[in-house]
Amino acid sequence: MATALALGLGAVVVGAAGAAVWRRPLAALYLFVVGLALHNLVMSLLWGAGVRGASLELVAAWKEILLAVAVARVAADAVRGRRLPFQPGPLDGLALTFAALVLLYAVLPQGPLGGRAGASAVLHALRHDLVPVVAYLLGRSLGVTAAQLRSLAWTLLGTAAALAGFGLVEEYTVSVEWWQRSGAVGYFRDQLGFHYRGPGGMPENFAFNTGHNQLFRRLISTFVSPLASGYLLVVSLLAAPLRRLALPLATLAFAGLLFTISRSALAGLVAGLAVLALARRRLWPLAAAVAVVGAGIGFDHAYTHLAPRTHFLPAEIAAQEANARRHPGAKNELLSGSEPSLTSHLANLRDGLRTVVHHPQGYGLGNAGATAERFDVRLRAGESNYTEIGVETGLLGMVVFVAWSLALLVALLRRARAAPPGPERDAAAGVAAAFAAVLVVCVQTDAYGIPWLGYCLWWLAGSLALAPVPETAPAPRRAVVRAEGT
């Protein structure tokens, strides 16, 4: 009954959303900003209600469906108008070159390359690598008006504030026992194939372990992930409207960011603020960066007094004690250089770079990152986007991806510095800062593979990278129909 109801309701909702996107493709971006922030929680609740397997996969495909509808509308308009939706340039050539390399490595036989990924892993890796490229090209094709930029900035900040508010309430009111019984554990383990060993079977980063049997909750919110939540909050803060009315929402979002207890997110925010200062030619973002560093250091000392405690379940304690004996010198402190998470990131980055250098031809798609973990493929590189892409598409693929990313950042900075004061400059500067923050984060984690970032940030970057922003939307072109034989 639950499955039939979910499929029926999902069909109605996606059908209505698809119709709206066909009529106005930019509507997909608004739906992604809000919908992808809710996706993991909704899927977990559906799994707990009994919607599982292929049925849940079909419901979860709403984002790919809407992306395909937007692409189809842009393509249909291009065919009717007998013209490309935008004038391609070198930046677009880099994006298409990277996409071509991904497609090539998707069809190359993996035996000679040394890869072991099956068809399912390859398909999931293909989606992982290409969705941001498609979103970027949609942004280039559709563009945005000044009024739409203002609306998008408020949508981003409103989503971030709601995410932070919900996460803070959940953190203090929902127990690990509830999460163990919820659909989240089954959704991640049985639906997606991730076997986590955090409290209650949740992901390991569900809590921060300071040692001495002290675990403190991290804000996971509707993403059911502190990292994905933190990165959305960083992007939204950097792209926030510079208005007094935005201050309460930004304050709530920053409080939520602190409670994610994520060094990478805070480092990304500091880097983004430095780029924002460069884009705006103002000093206040640098002062804000110093304030963020101070707040991070202060929260490092205060969070054990502020964050709610949690605990491992009795069946999990023996495994945790054995893990502690394997790492006797580890210091579980947020800003400690020997904190296990940090040392793990550094080791994975070093090992991944070594693998790319010694195996420059690549192993093929599906042999790195979360995709390899999900499908039980030997992990050739993990955590860093750059080494994961290098392992899958070779050294050439990694170089092209880095070149495209840096060229896109430079294009955003140029747009911000060249634009007159107003929504265009504000948006280009904010998106440039957010994009720089994510590129920094990608050094130690798979931020590129987080759907919210892939669909939303790369779309926004494509919209603002090159084309000037009009004050109002241009009038739609009417198709000319010629009668045959007259």
Secondary structure as UniProt FT lines:
FT   HELIX           2..23
FT   TURN            25..26
FT   HELIX           27..48
FT   TURN            49..50
FT   HELIX           53..60
FT   HELIX           62..81
FT   HELIX           90..107
FT   HELIX           110..113
FT   HELIX           119..142
FT   HELIX           146..173
FT   HELIX           176..181
FT   HELIX           183..186
FT   HELIX           187..191
FT   HELIX           199..201
FT   HELIX           204..206
FT   STRAND          207..211
FT   TURN            212..213
FT   STRAND          214..217
FT   HELIX           221..223
FT   HELIX           226..238
FT   TURN            244..245
FT   HELIX           246..259
FT   TURN            260..261
FT   HELIX           263..280
FT   HELIX           284..306
FT   STRAND          309..310
FT   HELIX           314..326
FT   TURN            328..329
FT   TURN            334..335
FT   TURN            337..338
FT   HELIX           340..358
FT   TURN            360..361
FT   TURN            365..366
FT   HELIX           369..374
FT   TURN            375..376
FT   HELIX           385..418
FT   TURN            421..422
FT   HELIX           423..441
FT   TURN            442..444
FT   HELIX           447..449
FT   HELIX           451..452
FT   HELIX           453..457
FT   HELIX           458..464
FT   TURN            484..485
//
